[in-house]
């Protein structure tokens, strides 16, 4: 049984920063990827970033490249998303997920409950 728990969301002004955390438990995650996705009201869930457990191979959506940084702590089974220079369009529920190395939600069978990020203008 895989369990993912996100934390760190909140309300921040445009230009500010937030750091999201995802605590993973229940299985061995080597050879899989951890991804962050987000979903804004009325929109489809979209890929944000992913990192591979076995090596710090990262990949970002163009919309967040240069502003967001994904990292992991293998010893603690934690994944982080450092979000800088936040924009109002970053407002969404952010989800942590684990699965293959893809960028589609269907590539990730396990999901957390999500954490709300709201960026005010």
ZAMIPA-960691 format. One record per residue: residue number from 1; residue in three letters; x, z, y of N, C-alpha, C in turn. Coordinates in steps of 0.1 Angstrom, whole numbers, plus 2048, in hexadecimal, padded with zeros to 3 digits. Each point is the difference from the previous one (the first is absolute). Example, Ala and Ser with C-alpha at 12.3 -4.5 7.8 and 13.67 -1.06 7.14 Angstrom:
2
<pos=1&code=ALA&n_east=884&n_up=84E&n_north=7C7&ca_east=7F7&ca_up=800&ca_north=80C&c_east=809&c_up=800&c_north=80C>
<pos=2&code=SER&n_east=7FC&n_up=7F9&n_north=80B&ca_east=809&ca_up=800&ca_north=80B&c_east=7F8&c_up=808&c_north=80B>
! end
This chain:
121
<pos=1&code=UNK&n_east=809&n_up=800&n_north=7F4&ca_east=7F7&ca_up=800&ca_north=80C&c_east=809&c_up=800&c_north=80C>
<pos=2&code=UNK&n_east=7FE&n_up=7F6&n_north=809&ca_east=808&ca_up=7FF&ca_north=80C&c_east=7F8&c_up=806&c_north=80B>
<pos=3&code=UNK&n_east=807&n_up=808&n_north=808&ca_east=7FA&ca_up=806&ca_north=80C&c_east=808&c_up=7FD&c_north=80C>
<pos=4&code=UNK&n_east=7FA&n_up=7FB&n_north=80B&ca_east=807&ca_up=7FD&ca_north=80C&c_east=7F8&c_up=807&c_north=80B>
<pos=5&code=UNK&n_east=807&n_up=808&n_north=809&ca_east=7FA&ca_up=807&ca_north=80A&c_east=807&c_up=7FD&c_north=80D>
<pos=6&code=UNK&n_east=7F9&n_up=7FA&n_north=80A&ca_east=805&ca_up=7FD&ca_north=80D&c_east=7FE&c_up=80B&c_north=80A>
<pos=7&code=UNK&n_east=809&n_up=801&n_north=80A&ca_east=7FF&ca_up=80A&ca_north=80B&c_east=807&c_up=7FA&c_north=80C>
<pos=8&code=UNK&n_east=7FD&n_up=806&n_north=80B&ca_east=808&ca_up=7FD&ca_north=80C&c_east=7F8&c_up=7F7&c_north=80A>
<pos=9&code=UNK&n_east=7F4&n_up=7FC&n_north=7FD&ca_east=7F9&ca_up=7F8&ca_north=80A&c_east=7FB&c_up=809&c_north=80C>
<pos=10&code=UNK&n_east=7FB&n_up=7F9&n_north=80A&ca_east=7FB&ca_up=807&ca_north=80B&c_east=7FD&c_up=7F7&c_north=80C>
<pos=11&code=UNK&n_east=7FF&n_up=806&n_north=80C&ca_east=7FD&ca_up=7F9&ca_north=80C&c_east=80D&c_up=800&c_north=808>
<pos=12&code=UNK&n_east=803&n_up=7F4&n_north=805&ca_east=80C&ca_up=7FE&ca_north=808&c_east=7FE&c_up=7F6&c_north=80B>
<pos=13&code=UNK&n_east=807&n_up=801&n_north=80B&ca_east=7FF&ca_up=7F7&ca_north=80B&c_east=808&c_up=7F3&c_north=7FC>
<pos=14&code=UNK&n_east=7FC&n_up=7F5&n_north=806&ca_east=808&ca_up=7F4&ca_north=7FE&c_east=80E&c_up=802&c_north=804>
<pos=15&code=UNK&n_east=809&n_up=7FB&n_north=7F8&ca_east=80F&ca_up=802&ca_north=803&c_east=805&c_up=80C&c_north=7F9>
<pos=16&code=UNK&n_east=7F8&n_up=808&n_north=7FA&ca_east=804&ca_up=80C&ca_north=7F9&c_east=804&c_up=7FD&c_north=7F2>
<pos=17&code=UNK&n_east=803&n_up=80B&n_north=7F9&ca_east=805&ca_up=7FF&ca_north=7F2&c_east=7F8&c_up=80A&c_north=7F7>
<pos=18&code=UNK&n_east=7FF&n_up=7FC&n_north=7F3&ca_east=7FB&ca_up=808&ca_north=7F6&c_east=808&c_up=7FE&c_north=7F3>
<pos=19&code=UNK&n_east=801&n_up=80A&n_north=7F7&ca_east=806&ca_up=7FE&ca_north=7F3&c_east=7F6&c_up=804&c_north=7F5>
<pos=20&code=UNK&n_east=7FD&n_up=7F6&n_north=7F8&ca_east=7F7&ca_up=803&ca_north=7F5&c_east=808&c_up=803&c_north=7F4>
<pos=21&code=UNK&n_east=7FB&n_up=809&n_north=7F7&ca_east=806&ca_up=804&ca_north=7F4&c_east=7F6&c_up=7FD&c_north=7F4>
<pos=22&code=UNK&n_east=806&n_up=7FD&n_north=7F5&ca_east=7F8&ca_up=7FE&ca_north=7F4&c_east=807&c_up=807&c_north=7F4>
<pos=23&code=UNK&n_east=7FA&n_up=80A&n_north=7FB&ca_east=805&ca_up=808&ca_north=7F4&c_east=7FA&c_up=7F9&c_north=7F3>
<pos=24&code=UNK&n_east=809&n_up=7FC&n_north=7F8&ca_east=7FD&ca_up=7FA&ca_north=7F3&c_east=802&c_up=809&c_north=7F4>
<pos=25&code=UNK&n_east=7F7&n_up=800&n_north=7F7&ca_east=802&ca_up=808&ca_north=7F4&c_east=7F9&c_up=7FA&c_north=7F4>
<pos=26&code=UNK&n_east=804&n_up=804&n_north=7F4&ca_east=7F9&ca_up=7FC&ca_north=7F4&c_east=806&c_up=7F6&c_north=7F7>
<pos=27&code=UNK&n_east=80B&n_up=7F9&n_north=804&ca_east=806&ca_up=7F6&ca_north=7F7&c_east=80E&c_up=7FD&c_north=806>
<pos=28&code=UNK&n_east=807&n_up=7F8&n_north=7F8&ca_east=80D&ca_up=7FC&ca_north=805&c_east=7FE&c_up=7F3&c_north=808>
<pos=29&code=UNK&n_east=806&n_up=7FF&n_north=80C&ca_east=7FE&ca_up=7F5&ca_north=809&c_east=80B&c_up=7F6&c_north=800>
<pos=30&code=UNK&n_east=80A&n_up=802&n_north=7F8&ca_east=80B&ca_up=7F7&ca_north=800&c_east=7FB&c_up=7F2&c_north=7FD>
<pos=31&code=UNK&n_east=806&n_up=7F6&n_north=806&ca_east=7FC&ca_up=7F2&ca_north=7FD&c_east=7F2&c_up=7FC&c_north=806>
<pos=32&code=UNK&n_east=7FB&n_up=809&n_north=808&ca_east=7F3&ca_up=7FD&ca_north=807&c_east=803&c_up=800&c_north=80F>
<pos=33&code=UNK&n_east=7F6&n_up=7FC&n_north=807&ca_east=801&ca_up=801&ca_north=80F&c_east=7F6&c_up=809&c_north=805>
<pos=34&code=UNK&n_east=803&n_up=806&n_north=80C&ca_east=7F7&ca_up=807&ca_north=808&c_east=7FC&c_up=7F8&c_north=80C>
<pos=35&code=UNK&n_east=7F3&n_up=7FF&n_north=803&ca_east=7FC&ca_up=7F8&ca_north=80B&c_east=7F8&c_up=809&c_north=80A>
<pos=36&code=UNK&n_east=800&n_up=7FB&n_north=80C&ca_east=7F7&ca_up=806&ca_north=80A&c_east=7F7&c_up=7F4&c_north=805>
<pos=37&code=UNK&n_east=7F3&n_up=803&n_north=800&ca_east=7F6&ca_up=7F6&ca_north=804&c_east=7F8&c_up=807&c_north=80B>
<pos=38&code=UNK&n_east=7F8&n_up=7F8&n_north=807&ca_east=7F7&ca_up=806&ca_north=80A&c_east=7F3&c_up=7F8&c_north=801>
<pos=39&code=UNK&n_east=7F6&n_up=807&n_north=804&ca_east=7F3&ca_up=7FA&ca_north=802&c_east=7F9&c_up=805&c_north=80C>
<pos=40&code=UNK&n_east=7FD&n_up=7F6&n_north=809&ca_east=7F9&ca_up=803&ca_north=80C&c_east=7F1&c_up=7FE&c_north=7FE>
<pos=41&code=UNK&n_east=7F7&n_up=806&n_north=808&ca_east=7F2&ca_up=7FE&ca_north=7FE&c_east=7FC&c_up=7F2&c_north=801>
<pos=42&code=UNK&n_east=7F9&n_up=7FB&n_north=7F6&ca_east=7FB&ca_up=7F3&ca_north=800&c_east=80A&c_up=7F5&c_north=7FB>
<pos=43&code=UNK&n_east=80C&n_up=805&n_north=7FD&ca_east=80A&ca_up=7F6&ca_north=7FB&c_east=804&c_up=803&c_north=7F2>
<pos=44&code=UNK&n_east=807&n_up=7F6&n_north=7FA&ca_east=805&ca_up=802&ca_north=7F3&c_east=80D&c_up=809&c_north=800>
<pos=45&code=UNK&n_east=802&n_up=806&n_north=7F4&ca_east=80C&ca_up=807&ca_north=7FF&c_east=80C&c_up=7F7&c_north=800>
<pos=46&code=UNK&n_east=80A&n_up=804&n_north=808&ca_east=80C&ca_up=7F7&ca_north=801&c_east=80D&c_up=807&c_north=7FD>
<pos=47&code=UNK&n_east=809&n_up=7F8&n_north=7FC&ca_east=80E&ca_up=805&ca_north=7FC&c_east=807&c_up=804&c_north=80D>
<pos=48&code=UNK&n_east=808&n_up=80B&n_north=7FF&ca_east=808&ca_up=805&ca_north=80B&c_east=80F&c_up=7FF&c_north=7FC>
<pos=49&code=UNK&n_east=803&n_up=807&n_north=7F5&ca_east=80E&ca_up=800&ca_north=7FC&c_east=801&c_up=805&c_north=7F2>
<pos=50&code=UNK&n_east=80B&n_up=7FD&n_north=7F9&ca_east=802&ca_up=805&ca_north=7F3&c_east=80F&c_up=802&c_north=7FD>
<pos=51&code=UNK&n_east=803&n_up=809&n_north=7F7&ca_east=80D&ca_up=804&ca_north=7FC&c_east=801&c_up=801&c_north=7F1>
<pos=52&code=UNK&n_east=80B&n_up=7FD&n_north=7FA&ca_east=802&ca_up=801&ca_north=7F1&c_east=806&c_up=80D&c_north=7FD>
<pos=53&code=UNK&n_east=7FB&n_up=807&n_north=7F6&ca_east=806&ca_up=80D&ca_north=7FD&c_east=80E&c_up=7FF&c_north=7FB>
<pos=54&code=UNK&n_east=804&n_up=7F6&n_north=7F9&ca_east=80D&ca_up=7FF&ca_north=7FA&c_east=80B&c_up=7FC&c_north=80A>
<pos=55&code=UNK&n_east=7FC&n_up=7FC&n_north=80B&ca_east=80A&ca_up=7FC&ca_north=80A&c_east=7F9&c_up=7FE&c_north=80D>
<pos=56&code=UNK&n_east=807&n_up=802&n_north=80B&ca_east=7F9&ca_up=800&ca_north=80D&c_east=7FC&c_up=7F2&c_north=805>
<pos=57&code=UNK&n_east=7FA&n_up=7F8&n_north=7F8&ca_east=7FC&ca_up=7F2&ca_north=804&c_east=7F3&c_up=801&c_north=807>
<pos=58&code=UNK&n_east=800&n_up=7FC&n_north=80C&ca_east=7F4&ca_up=802&ca_north=808&c_east=7FA&c_up=7F2&c_north=805>
<pos=59&code=UNK&n_east=7F4&n_up=800&n_north=803&ca_east=7F9&ca_up=7F4&ca_north=805&c_east=7F5&c_up=804&c_north=809>
<pos=60&code=UNK&n_east=7FF&n_up=7F9&n_north=80C&ca_east=7F6&ca_up=804&ca_north=80A&c_east=7F7&c_up=7F4&c_north=804>
<pos=61&code=UNK&n_east=7F4&n_up=804&n_north=804&ca_east=7F8&ca_up=7F6&ca_north=806&c_east=805&c_up=7FD&c_north=80E>
<pos=62&code=UNK&n_east=7FF&n_up=7F3&n_north=804&ca_east=805&ca_up=7FC&ca_north=80D&c_east=7FB&c_up=808&c_north=80B>
<pos=63&code=UNK&n_east=7F4&n_up=805&n_north=7FF&ca_east=7FA&ca_up=808&ca_north=80B&c_east=806&c_up=80D&c_north=803>
<pos=64&code=UNK&n_east=808&n_up=805&n_north=7F6&ca_east=806&ca_up=80D&ca_north=802&c_east=80F&c_up=800&c_north=7FF>
<pos=65&code=UNK&n_east=806&n_up=7F4&n_north=7FD&ca_east=80E&ca_up=7FF&ca_north=7FF&c_east=807&c_up=804&c_north=80D>
<pos=66&code=UNK&n_east=80A&n_up=808&n_north=7FE&ca_east=808&ca_up=805&ca_north=80C&c_east=7FA&c_up=80D&c_north=806>
<pos=67&code=UNK&n_east=7F4&n_up=803&n_north=7FC&ca_east=7F9&ca_up=80C&ca_north=806&c_east=7FE&c_up=80B&c_north=7F5>
<pos=68&code=UNK&n_east=7FD&n_up=7FC&n_north=7F4&ca_east=7FE&ca_up=809&ca_north=7F5&c_east=80C&c_up=800&c_north=7F6>
<pos=69&code=UNK&n_east=802&n_up=80B&n_north=7FA&ca_east=80B&ca_up=801&ca_north=7F6&c_east=7FA&c_up=808&c_north=7F4>
<pos=70&code=UNK&n_east=802&n_up=7FA&n_north=7F4&ca_east=7FB&ca_up=806&ca_north=7F4&c_east=80D&c_up=806&c_north=7F9>
<pos=71&code=UNK&n_east=7FF&n_up=80C&n_north=7FA&ca_east=80B&ca_up=806&ca_north=7F9&c_east=7FB&c_up=808&c_north=7F4>
<pos=72&code=UNK&n_east=809&n_up=804&n_north=7F7&ca_east=7FB&ca_up=808&ca_north=7F5&c_east=80B&c_up=80B&c_north=7FD>
<pos=73&code=UNK&n_east=7FB&n_up=80B&n_north=7FA&ca_east=809&ca_up=80A&ca_north=7FB&c_east=7FD&c_up=801&c_north=7F1>
<pos=74&code=UNK&n_east=808&n_up=7FB&n_north=7F8&ca_east=7FE&ca_up=7FF&ca_north=7F2&c_east=7FF&c_up=80E&c_north=7FA>
<pos=75&code=UNK&n_east=809&n_up=809&n_north=804&ca_east=800&ca_up=80D&ca_north=7FA&c_east=7F3&c_up=808&c_north=803>
<pos=76&code=UNK&n_east=7FA&n_up=7FD&n_north=80B&ca_east=7F4&ca_up=807&ca_north=804&c_east=7F3&c_up=7F8&c_north=7FD>
<pos=77&code=UNK&n_east=802&n_up=7F4&n_north=7FB&ca_east=7F4&ca_up=7F7&ca_north=7FD&c_east=7F8&c_up=7FE&c_north=80D>
<pos=78&code=UNK&n_east=807&n_up=7FE&n_north=80B&ca_east=7F9&ca_up=7FF&ca_north=80D&c_east=803&c_up=7F2&c_north=806>
<pos=79&code=UNK&n_east=7F6&n_up=7FA&n_north=807&ca_east=802&ca_up=7F4&ca_north=807&c_east=7FB&c_up=802&c_north=80E>
<pos=80&code=UNK&n_east=807&n_up=7FB&n_north=80A&ca_east=7FD&ca_up=802&ca_north=80E&c_east=7FE&c_up=7F3&c_north=807>
<pos=81&code=UNK&n_east=7F8&n_up=800&n_north=80B&ca_east=7FF&ca_up=7F5&ca_north=809&c_east=802&c_up=805&c_north=80E>
<pos=82&code=UNK&n_east=80B&n_up=7FD&n_north=806&ca_east=803&ca_up=804&ca_north=80E&c_east=7FB&c_up=7F5&c_north=808>
<pos=83&code=UNK&n_east=7F6&n_up=803&n_north=809&ca_east=7FA&ca_up=7F7&ca_north=809&c_east=803&c_up=803&c_north=80E>
<pos=84&code=UNK&n_east=807&n_up=7F6&n_north=807&ca_east=804&ca_up=801&ca_north=80E&c_east=7FA&c_up=7F6&c_north=808>
<pos=85&code=UNK&n_east=800&n_up=802&n_north=80D&ca_east=7FA&ca_up=7F6&ca_north=809&c_east=7F2&c_up=7FC&c_north=7FC>
<pos=86&code=UNK&n_east=7F8&n_up=80A&n_north=7FD&ca_east=7F3&ca_up=7FD&ca_north=7FB&c_east=7F7&c_up=7F9&c_north=80A>
<pos=87&code=UNK&n_east=7F7&n_up=7F8&n_north=7FB&ca_east=7F7&ca_up=7F8&ca_north=809&c_east=7F2&c_up=803&c_north=7FC>
<pos=88&code=UNK&n_east=7F6&n_up=7FE&n_north=809&ca_east=7F2&ca_up=803&ca_north=7FC&c_east=7FC&c_up=7F8&c_north=7F3>
<pos=89&code=UNK&n_east=805&n_up=7F4&n_north=7FF&ca_east=7FD&ca_up=7F8&ca_north=7F4&c_east=805&c_up=806&c_north=7F3>
<pos=90&code=UNK&n_east=808&n_up=80A&n_north=800&ca_east=805&ca_up=807&ca_north=7F4&c_east=7F6&c_up=80A&c_north=7FB>
<pos=91&code=UNK&n_east=7F6&n_up=802&n_north=808&ca_east=7F5&ca_up=80A&ca_north=7FC&c_east=7FA&c_up=7FB&c_north=7F3>
<pos=92&code=UNK&n_east=800&n_up=809&n_north=7F6&ca_east=7FA&ca_up=7FD&ca_north=7F3&c_east=801&c_up=80C&c_north=7F7>
<pos=93&code=UNK&n_east=7FA&n_up=7FF&n_north=7F4&ca_east=803&ca_up=80A&ca_north=7F6&c_east=80C&c_up=7FA&c_north=7F8>
<pos=94&code=UNK&n_east=80A&n_up=809&n_north=7FE&ca_east=80C&ca_up=7FB&ca_north=7F9&c_east=800&c_up=806&c_north=7F2>
<pos=95&code=UNK&n_east=803&n_up=7F7&n_north=7F7&ca_east=800&ca_up=804&ca_north=7F2&c_east=80E&c_up=7FE&c_north=7F9>
<pos=96&code=UNK&n_east=803&n_up=809&n_north=7F8&ca_east=80C&ca_up=7FF&ca_north=7F7&c_east=7FC&c_up=7FB&c_north=7F3>
<pos=97&code=UNK&n_east=808&n_up=7F7&n_north=7F9&ca_east=7FC&ca_up=7FB&ca_north=7F4&c_east=80C&c_up=7FD&c_north=7F7>
<pos=98&code=UNK&n_east=7FF&n_up=800&n_north=7F3&ca_east=80B&ca_up=7FD&ca_north=7F7&c_east=7FC&c_up=7F5&c_north=7F6>
<pos=99&code=UNK&n_east=80A&n_up=7F7&n_north=7FE&ca_east=7FD&ca_up=7F5&ca_north=7F6&c_east=80C&c_up=7F7&c_north=800>
<pos=100&code=UNK&n_east=7FD&n_up=7F3&n_north=800&ca_east=80A&ca_up=7F6&ca_north=7FE&c_east=807&c_up=7FD&c_north=80E>
<pos=101&code=UNK&n_east=808&n_up=7F6&n_north=801&ca_east=807&ca_up=7FE&ca_north=80C&c_east=7F9&c_up=7F7&c_north=80A>
<pos=102&code=UNK&n_east=7F3&n_up=7FD&n_north=7FD&ca_east=7F9&ca_up=7F6&ca_north=808&c_east=7FB&c_up=806&c_north=80D>
<pos=103&code=UNK&n_east=7F9&n_up=7F8&n_north=808&ca_east=7FA&ca_up=804&ca_north=80D&c_east=7F1&c_up=800&c_north=800>
<pos=104&code=UNK&n_east=7FA&n_up=7FD&n_north=7F5&ca_east=7F1&ca_up=800&ca_north=800&c_east=7FB&c_up=80D&c_north=7FB>
<pos=105&code=UNK&n_east=7F5&n_up=805&n_north=805&ca_east=7FA&ca_up=80C&ca_north=7FB&c_east=7FE&c_up=800&c_north=7F1>
<pos=106&code=UNK&n_east=7FD&n_up=7F4&n_north=7FA&ca_east=7FE&ca_up=7FF&ca_north=7F2&c_east=80C&c_up=802&c_north=7F8>
<pos=107&code=UNK&n_east=80C&n_up=800&n_north=806&ca_east=80D&ca_up=803&ca_north=7F9&c_east=802&c_up=80F&c_north=7FE>
<pos=108&code=UNK&n_east=7F8&n_up=808&n_north=806&ca_east=802&ca_up=80F&ca_north=800&c_east=7F4&c_up=806&c_north=7F9>
<pos=109&code=UNK&n_east=801&n_up=805&n_north=7F4&ca_east=7F4&ca_up=807&ca_north=7F9&c_east=7FE&c_up=80E&c_north=804>
<pos=110&code=UNK&n_east=809&n_up=807&n_north=807&ca_east=7FF&ca_up=80E&ca_north=803&c_east=800&c_up=802&c_north=80F>
<pos=111&code=UNK&n_east=7F7&n_up=807&n_north=805&ca_east=7FE&ca_up=802&ca_north=80F&c_east=7FE&c_up=80F&c_north=803>
<pos=112&code=UNK&n_east=805&n_up=803&n_north=80C&ca_east=7FC&ca_up=80D&ca_north=806&c_east=7F3&c_up=7FF&c_north=807>
<pos=113&code=UNK&n_east=7FC&n_up=80B&n_north=806&ca_east=7F3&ca_up=801&ca_north=807&c_east=800&c_up=7FB&c_north=80E>
<pos=114&code=UNK&n_east=80C&n_up=7FE&n_north=806&ca_east=801&ca_up=7FB&ca_north=80D&c_east=802&c_up=80A&c_north=80B>
<pos=115&code=UNK&n_east=806&n_up=7FD&n_north=80B&ca_east=801&ca_up=809&ca_north=80B&c_east=7FE&c_up=7F7&c_north=80D>
<pos=116&code=UNK&n_east=7F8&n_up=806&n_north=809&ca_east=7FC&ca_up=7F9&ca_north=80C&c_east=80B&c_up=800&c_north=80B>
<pos=117&code=UNK&n_east=803&n_up=7F4&n_north=805&ca_east=809&ca_up=7FF&ca_north=80B&c_east=7F8&c_up=7FA&c_north=80C>
<pos=118&code=UNK&n_east=800&n_up=806&n_north=80B&ca_east=7F9&ca_up=7FB&ca_north=80C&c_east=809&c_up=800&c_north=80C>
<pos=119&code=UNK&n_east=802&n_up=7F4&n_north=805&ca_east=809&ca_up=7FE&ca_north=80C&c_east=7F7&c_up=7FD&c_north=80C>
<pos=120&code=UNK&n_east=801&n_up=808&n_north=80A&ca_east=7F8&ca_up=7FE&ca_north=80C&c_east=808&c_up=7F8&c_north=80A>
<pos=121&code=UNK&n_east=7F9&n_up=7F9&n_north=808&ca_east=807&ca_up=7F7&ca_north=80A&c_east=801&c_up=808&c_north=80E>
! end
